[in-house]
Amino acid sequence: MNRSGMYYAEEKTIFINNKLLDKNSDFEISHELGHCIKKHDELTDYYNINKYSRNKLEYEANQIAIQILLTIWVSEYDIQKEQLNAVKFMEYYKIPSRLEFCVRETMLNYI
């Protein structure tokens, strides 16, 4: 598998690349859960129609993943909203730097 992970809707199964077993794969797992939560399996034709639609659904899955991980991180480390640090959070969960805006936006809206 060249991808880090994928959600297989028919079997309600998430596949994660074996190469991630030695790494922190929380983001990849949460990302695939995002596809499941948003029911992207019902939008397969939309996903495959063009790059814009694919990117839109991938971004939605990333948003859900960040929300899931942020909730865990805040609870696990008893962090207050004013103590949130996007860089430390992204480093901890190995979130790609291209998603920094999404992380910061999610942190701003975090209750």
ABEGO torsion letter per residue (X at the ends): XABABBBBAAAGBBBBBAAAAABBAAAAAAAAAAAAAAGAAAAAAAAAABAAAAAAAAAAAAAAAAAAAAAAAAAAAGBBAAABBAAAAAAAAGBBAAAAAAAAAAAAABX
